[in-house]
């Protein structure tokens, strides 16, 4: 009887989920109802999927409105009607058009006009599929209306938006948030009526006892509606069914591509390779995944033609077919990749292919996919209300001052000290937390479907300009839609730009190597030694302090070792305590035989009986606990965080335990193994995924090993990496570069390398306007370099504020004039005449000014760089107000092993973490006076006394310790060191004196150090 039900996907309007709506209907003995969210279809598929569990027959529709103003309700007679409604809504969303007051002619959908709208529009005639909707509260008015004569056209349209008073209060708060207004100022027209609730069927019948024909009309309409989507376990994929014209053609084409790839990938083909290929092809055909592979092949083939750099990863990297089609660069035979993780007969969904492109190339690839295929959409995802955000929004709605809102967000106010309003804010924060706030775009998911996208959902049109579904990846998989992941990754941009630099500046070097020759890189001793020594700054996935630490502990010097390390570093392994156990077993091979269960060691000999990869969950569940592969995959998916049915997961967990007990394992062992399985919880990598990451790491390492300066420039030009840009500049200096501040003649927007001279880009000048930078580069490229400041000012329209930035950073140093003199010249030049932007027929006559003699100090230059670039190009140790008391560095760690050391360090990064007892501790990475990196740890007692206070230089006193050969400092105490005062705002003579005295002390200390040596 209910044709107008809302969930919280009626964004910032509805207050409960589609499952809570079904539960509400069941409690009121309702056997069928229509879900009609306002201009939204997000909940529709899951509503249909779950309805049978509540003994309810689902009907789908859309409540079409302009803002909160109702226009009409569309009810789908069938799936074709749902398609019509979605087409209509999507067109208006994409075009930004208002919904018309009169609906178009739908062939397979009913239209219900609200009673009030019919009165306003004085609509007198109704098509066969059009009706008038009357709510319970409108019955009294109907008795006195001429519309009562339209007996066959009147149906019940009782909106359902609330369950209780609390829902209504939450609704009003959501409306106030949406309108950015105080709750007390919220207009009644912006909110629903409190009586938009569900009545039990007997109660409803009593209300309409005098107008029973309305209920009969409603029943007839609902009985004529039917909607169906296949959510069964054996459902067929809804992706594009064929790549060519028929499935037979697809199968022949896939085999042909594999045969073409064999000689390149495997110059020496043996029987195991052919057997693996035959096995995969059989299953791919049987499971109906041929078109899925061919579409991925089409995407990467286009990328290869465009010379776009890419990496294929995900569980699909376990496939030899993917390797032969060049979707991935991972050889599953070399790595013995577990075939059943890639695909098995119990698996409904196809394998994951995550294809990473440079962040510059991905938009072009996305555009290609939309142009190449017909039914394409980006996959949506919902951004939900989170506690801190809700507190801020509700605080504003209730009119709280910002200070009080900040305190509530920090959670520092005790419950007993809250006033009434603050208590309400926290109460309703709990209610709104987790509700959808707005539709966003999945990180990289694209759907390519057989049926039109609108068969499943209406689409939004975000700023990216591509249609986006109104549902997420979980429900997409439930209905048989499997995404293609097209992702952007800056690591690839770094590799691609390095190659571009080499091709431009060193073409003879560029022609000497193939960046895809991974087999050669794996055997390169220079690269493997860099991995072993953790000299990986700037390299993809291996540059973080944690990874650097792990590489040294494991003494990794092979590709396979790096594959394992890439997965061991993940939280699933490290949090279970198995990362430490893996290191112990790696360093002491006898330990595995002594401690590992024989079955675990037999399953995973390569990783010493320790679960490291995602497929290890399948292996352990299948071989150790005796689950079949289907159940094992349920377990693996349940751990991934993408799985929806916790009931099904619980059944598999119970069976895991029961089977282990039947096999006679001790309870302690069962719990230990299960804890390892459970710790993976979505964090472990598939082995093929780790292998793909390791391939990219080796490509990065190759470039850093042989073309370090070009690679560092590419790193800087593509957003850096784990660290701030300043540290990649420092690394470039360590690798032999001479660093120059931006220059109007030598710099581009990004950094530029000339042999060993690295010129920082104009883009580093945070206050320089982008349009000014573009103007400078355009003029320089068109008419040559600038020969003087006057020449620059003659050729460009630029304000004194913008040219001052360039002068202060010394971007005109080619003039050999002091920057203070240049600033005088610029002011005099720009003030003497108004610039007119037109071509000049003759070079202007320059007027010469008498400028007083001025000078700059090194200290002034350093602070100017700090202000304009965010870092100075001199050593930060030169800026200290007090002279250093020692020159101790990481070079001395071995000498001080198990002894206390006094050392200064410039802070690179700090990681805050907590112990199992919830106490704070810190890991910090720093640079010593010699420019080398070292690591420190502050355990809870020390962390409670001392803390890091932002970037700068710290003095540490602590014990040098070794863990598996990795040396670091256990800090006992620390103190931040003061910089000198900025001479531009302080007493210049005092500051310069301190600076010069410090340099003198440094020189004296170096001299004494040399004598002692």
ZABA-367622 format. One record per residue (C-alpha): x, y, z. Coordinates in steps of 0.25 Angstrom, whole numbers, padded with zeros to 4 digits, always signed. Example, Ala and Ser with C-alpha at 12.3 -4.5 7.8 and 13.67 -1.06 7.14 Angstrom:
2
+0049-0018+0031 +0055-0004+0029 
! end
This chain:
1013
+0000+0000+0000 +0012+0009+0001 +0016+0016-0012 +0025+0027-0007 +0036+0022+0003 +0049+0029+0006 +0062+0024+0011 +0074+0032+0015 +0079+0032+0001 +0069+0043-0001 +0081+0051+0003 +0080+0061+0015 +0065+0057+0016 +0063+0043+0019 +0067+0037+0032 +0069+0022+0031 +0074+0011+0022 +0067+0002+0012 +0068-0010+0021 +0062-0002+0033 +0051+0002+0023 +0048-0013+0020 +0049-0016+0035 +0039-0005+0038 +0029-0011+0027 +0030-0025+0033 +0027-0020+0047 +0014-0013+0041 +0010-0026+0033 +0013-0019+0020 +0015-0029+0008 +0019-0020-0003 +0024-0006-0004 +0031+0003-0014 +0044+0010-0011 +0044+0024-0017 +0056+0032-0012 +0056+0047-0016 +0064+0048-0029 +0072+0036-0025 +0073+0021-0028 +0085+0017-0019 +0077+0008-0010 +0069+0001-0021 +0077-0011-0024 +0080-0015-0010 +0065-0013-0006 +0062-0023-0017 +0073-0032-0012 +0068-0033+0002 +0053-0031+0001 +0051-0046+0000 +0057-0048+0014 +0046-0039+0020 +0035-0046+0012 +0033-0033+0004 +0031-0032-0011 +0039-0020-0015 +0035-0009-0025 +0044+0002-0030 +0041+0016-0034 +0047+0031-0032 +0041+0043-0025 +0044+0054-0035 +0046+0067-0028 +0052+0081-0030 +0059+0082-0017 +0048+0078-0007 +0037+0083-0016 +0030+0070-0021 +0027+0069-0036 +0022+0054-0037 +0025+0040-0033 +0029+0030-0044 +0027+0015-0041 +0033+0005-0050 +0024-0006-0056 +0036-0014-0059 +0051-0013-0062 +0048-0006-0075 +0040+0004-0067 +0052+0006-0057 +0061+0008-0069 +0051+0019-0074 +0051+0026-0060 +0066+0025-0059 +0068+0031-0073 +0059+0043-0070 +0065+0046-0057 +0079+0044-0062 +0077+0054-0073 +0072+0065-0064 +0083+0063-0054 +0094+0063-0066 +0088+0075-0072 +0085+0082-0059 +0070+0084-0063 +0058+0085-0054 +0048+0074-0053 +0036+0078-0061 +0023+0079-0054 +0016+0069-0064 +0023+0056-0066 +0027+0051-0080 +0020+0039-0087 +0025+0027-0080 +0022+0013-0087 +0026+0004-0075 +0024+0013-0063 +0013+0019-0055 +0012+0034-0051 +0006+0039-0038 +0003+0053-0036 +0002+0058-0022 -0012+0063-0018 -0007+0077-0015 +0000+0078-0028 -0012+0074-0036 -0020+0085-0029 -0009+0095-0032 -0008+0091-0047 -0023+0089-0049 -0019+0077-0057 -0033+0071-0062 -0029+0059-0071 -0020+0048-0068 -0014+0037-0077 -0015+0023-0075 -0003+0022-0067 -0005+0035-0059 -0011+0035-0045 -0014+0045-0033 -0008+0042-0020 -0015+0044-0007 -0008+0043+0007 -0015+0040+0020 -0015+0055+0024 -0021+0059+0011 -0033+0050+0012 -0042+0061+0018 -0039+0071+0007 -0042+0060-0003 -0057+0059+0002 -0059+0073-0003 -0051+0073-0016 -0056+0071-0030 -0045+0061-0032 -0053+0051-0024 -0060+0049-0037 -0048+0043-0043 -0050+0030-0035 -0042+0021-0044 -0030+0030-0043 -0028+0032-0028 -0018+0024-0021 -0012+0024-0007 +0001+0033-0007 +0005+0032+0008 +0020+0037+0009 +0029+0029+0018 +0040+0037+0023 +0041+0035+0038 +0039+0024+0048 +0038+0032+0061 +0040+0046+0067 +0055+0044+0067 +0055+0042+0052 +0047+0055+0050 +0057+0062+0059 +0069+0056+0051 +0062+0060+0038 +0060+0075+0042 +0075+0075+0046 +0079+0069+0032 +0070+0080+0025 +0077+0091+0033 +0091+0086+0030 +0087+0085+0015 +0081+0099+0015 +0093+0104+0024 +0084+0111+0033 +0081+0111+0048 +0071+0101+0053 +0062+0112+0058 +0062+0119+0045 +0059+0106+0036 +0047+0109+0028 +0035+0100+0029 +0035+0098+0014 +0049+0092+0014 +0044+0080+0023 +0035+0069+0022 +0022+0068+0030 +0023+0060+0043 +0012+0050+0039 +0020+0044+0028 +0020+0031+0035 +0016+0016+0033 +0003+0011+0038 -0001-0003+0040 -0010-0009+0029 -0022-0010+0038 -0020+0004+0043 -0019+0009+0028 -0031+0002+0024 -0039+0009+0036 -0034+0022+0031 -0039+0019+0017 -0052+0012+0021 -0061+0022+0014 -0052+0022+0001 -0048+0007+0000 -0047+0009-0015 -0034+0016-0013 -0028+0004-0006 -0033-0005-0017 -0027+0004-0028 -0014+0004-0021 -0014-0011-0019 -0017-0012-0034 -0006-0003-0038 +0004-0010-0029 +0000-0024-0033 +0003-0020-0048 +0017-0016-0044 +0029-0026-0044 +0044-0024-0043 +0055-0034-0044 +0070-0034-0043 +0078-0047-0042 +0085-0048-0029 +0087-0063-0028 +0100-0070-0026 +0101-0075-0040 +0097-0061-0046 +0104-0058-0060 +0113-0046-0061 +0106-0034-0066 +0118-0028-0072 +0119-0027-0087 +0117-0041-0092 +0126-0041-0105 +0138-0033-0109 +0136-0037-0124 +0122-0041-0130 +0121-0055-0123 +0127-0063-0112 +0133-0073-0121 +0140-0062-0128 +0145-0056-0115 +0151-0070-0111 +0158-0072-0124 +0164-0057-0123 +0168-0059-0108 +0176-0072-0112 +0182-0065-0124 +0187-0054-0115 +0193-0064-0105 +0200-0071-0116 +0206-0058-0121 +0211-0054-0107 +0218-0068-0104 +0231-0066-0111 +0233-0052-0106 +0230-0056-0091 +0236-0070-0092 +0247-0072-0102 +0249-0086-0097 +0235-0092-0096 +0233-0104-0087 +0222-0113-0084 +0218-0107-0070 +0216-0094-0077 +0207-0100-0088 +0199-0108-0077 +0197-0095-0069 +0192-0088-0081 +0183-0099-0085 +0177-0099-0071 +0175-0084-0070 +0168-0083-0084 +0159-0095-0080 +0154-0088-0068 +0153-0074-0074 +0144-0079-0085 +0136-0088-0075 +0134-0076-0065 +0130-0066-0077 +0142-0057-0074 +0147-0057-0088 +0142-0043-0092 +0147-0037-0078 +0161-0041-0082 +0160-0036-0096 +0154-0022-0091 +0166-0021-0082 +0175-0025-0094 +0169-0014-0102 +0171-0004-0091 +0186-0007-0090 +0188-0008-0105 +0183+0006-0107 +0192+0010-0096 +0204+0004-0102 +0201+0010-0115 +0201+0024-0108 +0214+0020-0101 +0207+0022-0088 +0214+0015-0076 +0205+0006-0068 +0206-0006-0058 +0196-0017-0057 +0194-0023-0043 +0183-0029-0034 +0179-0044-0034 +0179-0044-0049 +0194-0043-0048 +0194-0058-0044 +0190-0061-0058 +0199-0066-0069 +0188-0061-0079 +0190-0047-0074 +0205-0048-0075 +0204-0053-0089 +0194-0042-0093 +0204-0031-0086 +0193-0027-0076 +0203-0030-0066 +0219-0032-0065 +0218-0042-0055 +0222-0057-0059 +0214-0066-0051 +0223-0078-0054 +0235-0071-0048 +0228-0067-0035 +0219-0080-0034 +0207-0071-0033 +0195-0079-0027 +0185-0081-0038 +0173-0083-0030 +0175-0068-0024 +0174-0064-0039 +0161-0072-0042 +0154-0085-0038 +0141-0091-0042 +0135-0086-0029 +0138-0072-0032 +0126-0064-0038 +0134-0051-0040 +0145-0049-0050 +0160-0046-0045 +0163-0032-0041 +0172-0025-0051 +0177-0011-0045 +0183-0004-0057 +0192+0008-0052 +0195+0019-0061 +0203+0032-0059 +0194+0043-0053 +0195+0051-0066 +0191+0039-0075 +0179+0033-0067 +0169+0044-0071 +0173+0041-0086 +0171+0026-0084 +0158+0028-0077 +0153+0037-0089 +0157+0026-0098 +0149+0015-0091 +0137+0024-0091 +0139+0026-0106 +0142+0012-0109 +0131+0005-0102 +0116+0008-0102 +0110+0005-0088 +0121+0011-0079 +0120+0019-0065 +0129+0022-0054 +0126+0014-0041 +0120+0023-0030 +0124+0023-0015 +0117+0030-0004 +0124+0039+0006 +0117+0038+0019 +0116+0047+0031 +0127+0045+0041 +0127+0049+0055 +0136+0061+0055 +0129+0067+0042 +0115+0064+0048 +0119+0071+0061 +0124+0083+0053 +0111+0084+0045 +0102+0082+0056 +0109+0092+0065 +0107+0102+0054 +0092+0098+0053 +0090+0100+0068 +0098+0113+0068 +0109+0109+0076 +0122+0118+0076 +0134+0112+0068 +0142+0111+0081 +0132+0101+0087 +0130+0093+0074 +0146+0091+0074 +0145+0086+0089 +0134+0076+0085 +0142+0072+0073 +0154+0069+0082 +0146+0061+0092 +0152+0068+0103 +0140+0072+0110 +0135+0062+0121 +0120+0058+0119 +0116+0064+0133 +0120+0077+0128 +0113+0078+0115 +0101+0088+0114 +0088+0084+0108 +0091+0088+0094 +0105+0082+0094 +0099+0069+0099 +0089+0069+0088 +0100+0071+0078 +0107+0059+0082 +0094+0051+0083 +0090+0054+0069 +0104+0052+0064 +0103+0038+0068 +0090+0037+0060 +0095+0043+0047 +0109+0037+0048 +0111+0027+0036 +0099+0033+0028 +0102+0036+0013 +0105+0051+0011 +0108+0052-0004 +0111+0043-0016 +0126+0043-0020 +0134+0035-0030 +0141+0021-0027 +0156+0023-0028 +0157+0016-0041 +0145+0007-0044 +0139+0007-0058 +0127-0001-0062 +0125-0006-0076 +0112-0013-0077 +0104-0022-0087 +0091-0015-0083 +0090+0000-0082 +0096+0006-0070 +0082+0012-0066 +0076-0002-0066 +0083-0003-0052 +0083+0012-0047 +0082+0026-0051 +0095+0033-0052 +0101+0046-0047 +0110+0055-0055 +0122+0060-0046 +0132+0071-0050 +0140+0060-0057 +0130+0060-0068 +0127+0045-0068 +0114+0038-0064 +0115+0032-0050 +0106+0021-0044 +0098+0024-0032 +0102+0011-0025 +0116+0006-0020 +0125-0006-0024 +0119-0016-0013 +0105-0015-0019 +0111-0015-0033 +0117-0028-0030 +0104-0034-0024 +0097-0031-0037 +0108-0037-0046 +0115-0024-0050 +0130-0025-0049 +0138-0012-0050 +0151-0009-0058 +0161-0002-0049 +0168+0009-0056 +0176+0016-0046 +0186+0028-0045 +0200+0026-0039 +0211+0037-0037 +0222+0026-0037 +0219+0023-0052 +0219+0038-0055 +0233+0038-0049 +0238+0027-0057 +0232+0033-0070 +0237+0047-0068 +0251+0041-0065 +0251+0034-0079 +0246+0047-0085 +0257+0055-0079 +0267+0044-0084 +0261+0044-0098 +0262+0059-0099 +0276+0062-0092 +0283+0049-0094 +0278+0041-0105 +0290+0032-0107 +0287+0027-0092 +0272+0026-0095 +0275+0016-0106 +0284+0007-0098 +0273+0000-0089 +0259-0005-0089 +0251-0001-0076 +0242-0013-0078 +0254-0023-0077 +0251-0027-0063 +0259-0040-0064 +0272-0032-0066 +0269-0022-0055 +0267-0034-0045 +0281-0039-0048 +0287-0025-0047 +0297-0025-0035 +0297-0010-0034 +0282-0010-0032 +0281-0022-0023 +0292-0015-0014 +0284-0003-0013 +0272-0011-0008 +0281-0018+0002 +0287-0004+0007 +0273+0002+0006 +0278+0013-0003 +0264+0015-0008 +0260+0030-0006 +0250+0034-0016 +0247+0019-0021 +0233+0014-0022 +0228+0006-0009 +0242+0004-0004 +0246+0018+0001 +0238+0019+0014 +0246+0018+0028 +0238+0005+0031 +0241-0001+0018 +0256+0003+0018 +0257-0003+0032 +0251-0016+0028 +0260-0017+0016 +0272-0016+0025 +0267-0026+0035 +0264-0036+0024 +0276-0033+0016 +0268-0033+0004 +0276-0034-0009 +0267-0041-0019 +0254-0038-0026 +0247-0050-0019 +0252-0044-0006 +0246-0031-0009 +0233-0037-0014 +0232-0043+0000 +0236-0031+0007 +0225-0023+0000 +0215-0031+0006 +0221-0034+0020 +0221-0019+0022 +0206-0018+0021 +0198-0017+0034 +0192-0031+0033 +0205-0038+0035 +0212-0028+0044 +0200-0026+0054 +0199-0041+0056 +0214-0042+0060 +0217-0050+0049 +0226-0040+0042 +0236-0042+0054 +0235-0057+0053 +0237-0056+0038 +0250-0048+0040 +0255-0058+0051 +0252-0070+0042 +0258-0063+0030 +0271-0061+0038 +0271-0074+0044 +0266-0085+0035 +0266-0096+0045 +0255-0088+0053 +0244-0091+0043 +0246-0106+0044 +0246-0105+0059 +0234-0096+0061 +0225-0096+0049 +0214-0107+0048 +0218-0117+0038 +0205-0115+0030 +0208-0099+0030 +0222-0101+0026 +0218-0111+0014 +0208-0101+0009 +0217-0089+0010 +0231-0093+0009 +0236-0081+0002 +0231-0072+0014 +0236-0082+0025 +0221-0086+0029 +0217-0071+0031 +0205-0065+0024 +0210-0054+0016 +0201-0053+0004 +0186-0052+0002 +0185-0066-0005 +0192-0072+0007 +0178-0070+0014 +0172-0079+0003 +0184-0089+0004 +0182-0090+0019 +0167-0091+0019 +0168-0102+0008 +0180-0110+0012 +0181-0108+0027 +0166-0106+0031 +0160-0115+0020 +0150-0105+0014 +0147-0106-0001 +0152-0095-0010 +0139-0088-0011 +0138-0087+0005 +0153-0083+0005 +0150-0072-0005 +0138-0067+0004 +0148-0066+0015 +0158-0059+0007 +0147-0049+0002 +0142-0047+0016 +0156-0043+0021 +0157-0033+0010 +0146-0023+0015 +0138-0024+0002 +0129-0035+0007 +0115-0032+0011 +0109-0045+0017 +0115-0046+0031 +0105-0058+0033 +0112-0066+0022 +0126-0062+0027 +0122-0067+0041 +0118-0080+0036 +0131-0082+0029 +0139-0078+0041 +0131-0088+0050 +0134-0099+0039 +0149-0095+0039 +0149-0097+0055 +0141-0110+0054 +0149-0116+0043 +0162-0113+0050 +0157-0120+0063 +0153-0132+0055 +0167-0133+0049 +0172-0133+0064 +0179-0120+0064 +0181-0114+0078 +0172-0103+0082 +0184-0094+0084 +0189-0096+0070 +0175-0094+0064 +0174-0081+0071 +0188-0077+0067 +0185-0080+0052 +0172-0074+0052 +0177-0061+0059 +0187-0060+0047 +0176-0062+0037 +0168-0052+0044 +0179-0041+0045 +0180-0040+0030 +0166-0033+0030 +0168-0026+0016 +0182-0022+0018 +0190-0034+0012 +0194-0033-0003 +0192-0044-0013 +0205-0049-0017 +0203-0045-0031 +0200-0031-0026 +0213-0031-0018 +0221-0036-0030 +0215-0024-0039 +0219-0014-0028 +0233-0020-0028 +0234-0019-0043 +0231-0004-0042 +0241-0003-0030 +0252-0010-0039 +0249+0000-0050 +0250+0012-0041 +0263+0006-0035 +0269+0004-0048 +0267+0019-0052 +0272+0023-0038 +0285+0015-0039 +0289+0019-0053 +0282+0033-0056 +0281+0038-0041 +0280+0053-0044 +0270+0051-0055 +0261+0042-0047 +0262+0052-0035 +0257+0063-0044 +0245+0054-0048 +0242+0051-0034 +0242+0065-0030 +0233+0069-0043 +0223+0058-0039 +0219+0062-0025 +0231+0055-0018 +0228+0043-0010 +0228+0039+0005 +0236+0051+0009 +0235+0066+0007 +0241+0072-0006 +0253+0078+0002 +0258+0064+0005 +0258+0060-0010 +0266+0073-0013 +0276+0069-0002 +0277+0055-0008 +0280+0061-0021 +0291+0069-0015 +0296+0056-0008 +0296+0049-0022 +0305+0060-0028 +0295+0071-0032 +0298+0086-0031 +0285+0092-0026 +0281+0106-0032 +0269+0114-0027 +0259+0118-0038 +0264+0126-0050 +0255+0133-0061 +0265+0128-0072 +0268+0114-0067 +0256+0109-0059 +0243+0103-0065 +0230+0102-0057 +0236+0089-0051 +0251+0086-0048 +0261+0085-0059 +0274+0078-0060 +0286+0083-0068 +0297+0072-0067 +0299+0073-0051 +0292+0087-0049 +0278+0085-0044 +0270+0098-0045 +0258+0098-0036 +0245+0101-0044 +0237+0114-0043 +0225+0106-0038 +0233+0105-0025 +0230+0119-0022 +0218+0118-0014 +0213+0133-0016 +0216+0134-0031 +0203+0134-0038 +0202+0122-0049 +0198+0132-0060 +0210+0140-0057 +0219+0128-0058 +0212+0123-0071 +0214+0137-0077 +0229+0137-0073 +0231+0123-0080 +0223+0127-0092 +0231+0139-0095 +0244+0132-0093 +0241+0121-0102 +0236+0131-0113 +0246+0142-0112 +0258+0136-0105 +0265+0138-0091 +0264+0151-0084 +0277+0159-0084 +0274+0168-0072 +0263+0172-0062 +0259+0184-0071 +0258+0175-0083 +0249+0165-0075 +0240+0177-0070 +0239+0182-0084 +0234+0169-0090 +0224+0165-0079 +0212+0171-0072 +0215+0168-0057 +0212+0175-0044 +0223+0180-0034 +0218+0169-0024 +0221+0158-0034 +0234+0163-0039 +0239+0165-0025 +0237+0150-0022 +0246+0147-0034 +0256+0157-0030 +0256+0153-0015 +0259+0138-0019 +0270+0143-0028 +0264+0139-0041 +0271+0150-0048 +0285+0146-0043 +0290+0145-0057 +0290+0161-0057 +0301+0160-0046 +0294+0171-0039 +0290+0171-0024 +0275+0167-0021 +0273+0180-0013 +0278+0188-0025 +0269+0181-0034 +0257+0183-0025 +0260+0198-0026 +0261+0197-0041 +0248+0190-0042 +0240+0200-0033 +0246+0212-0041 +0244+0205-0055 +0229+0201-0052 +0225+0214-0045 +0231+0223-0056 +0221+0219-0067 +0208+0211-0069 +0210+0198-0076 +0202+0196-0089 +0200+0182-0094 +0203+0183-0109 +0215+0179-0119 +0227+0189-0119 +0232+0194-0132 +0245+0199-0126 +0253+0195-0114 +0250+0205-0103 +0261+0215-0098 +0265+0211-0084 +0266+0222-0073 +0278+0220-0064 +0276+0222-0049 +0287+0224-0038 +0285+0213-0028 +0292+0213-0015 +0302+0201-0012 +0295+0190-0005 +0298+0176-0001 +0291+0163+0004 +0296+0153+0015 +0296+0138+0013 +0287+0138+0025 +0277+0147+0019 +0277+0139+0006 +0274+0126+0014 +0262+0132+0021 +0257+0138+0008 +0258+0124+0002 +0251+0118+0014 +0239+0128+0013 +0238+0127-0002 +0241+0112-0005 +0238+0106+0008 +0252+0102+0011 +0266+0108+0010 +0277+0103+0000 +0288+0104+0011 +0289+0093+0022 +0279+0096+0033 +0290+0093+0043 +0296+0107+0038 +0284+0114+0043 +0285+0110+0058 +0286+0121+0068 +0296+0113+0077 +0308+0106+0071 +0308+0091+0071 +0315+0084+0082 +0319+0072+0074 +0319+0066+0060 +0314+0052+0063 +0307+0045+0052 +0301+0032+0047 +0315+0028+0043 +0318+0027+0058 +0307+0017+0061 +0315+0004+0061 +0325+0011+0070 +0314+0014+0080 +0307+0001+0079 +0300-0002+0092 +0306+0012+0097 +0299+0025+0099 +0301+0036+0088 +0299+0051+0087 +0295+0054+0073 +0288+0066+0065 +0278+0063+0054 +0269+0071+0045 +0255+0065+0046 +0250+0058+0033 +0237+0050+0038 +0231+0045+0050 +0221+0034+0052 +0212+0033+0064 +0207+0020+0068 +0202+0013+0080 +0206+0000+0088 +0196-0011+0091 +0193-0004+0104 +0189+0009+0097 +0201+0017+0101 +0207+0027+0091 +0221+0025+0085 +0229+0031+0073 +0238+0027+0062 +0246+0038+0056 +0255+0039+0044 +0265+0050+0043 +0277+0055+0035 +0291+0057+0042 +0301+0068+0040 +0308+0060+0029 +0294+0058+0021 +0292+0044+0025 +0279+0038+0030 +0277+0032+0043 +0265+0027+0051 +0261+0028+0066 +0250+0022+0075 +0243+0029+0087 +0237+0018+0095 +0225+0022+0104 +0232+0027+0116 +0241+0036+0108 +0229+0040+0099 +0221+0044+0111 +0232+0054+0115 +0237+0059+0101 +0231+0062+0088 +0234+0067+0075 +0230+0082+0072 +0230+0083+0057 +0241+0083+0047 +0255+0087+0051 +0268+0082+0058 +0267+0073+0070 +0278+0069+0079 +0277+0055+0084 +0283+0047+0095 +0280+0032+0095 +0286+0018+0093 +0290+0012+0080 +0283-0001+0078 +0283-0012+0067 +0271-0020+0063 +0274-0031+0053 +0286-0022+0048 +0278-0009+0047 +0284+0002+0056 +0276+0012+0062 +0275+0021+0075 +0266+0018+0087 +0264+0033+0091 +0266+0036+0106 +0264+0051+0104 +0263+0061+0093 +0263+0076+0092 +0259+0085+0080 +0270+0095+0076 +0267+0109+0073 +0269+0116+0059 +0275+0130+0059 +0266+0141+0058 +0262+0145+0044 +0271+0156+0040 +0261+0163+0032 +0252+0166+0044 +0263+0166+0055 +0276+0173+0059 +0284+0170+0046 +0298+0172+0053 +0295+0163+0064 +0289+0152+0055 +0301+0153+0045 +0311+0153+0056 +0304+0140+0062 +0304+0134+0048 +0319+0138+0045 +0323+0133+0059 +0317+0120+0056 +0323+0118+0043 +0337+0121+0050 +0334+0111+0061 +0330+0100+0050 +0343+0103+0042 +0351+0102+0055 +0345+0089+0059 +0347+0083+0045 +0362+0087+0046 +0363+0081+0060 +0356+0068+0054 +0366+0067+0043 +0377+0068+0052 +0372+0057+0061 +0369+0048+0049 
! end
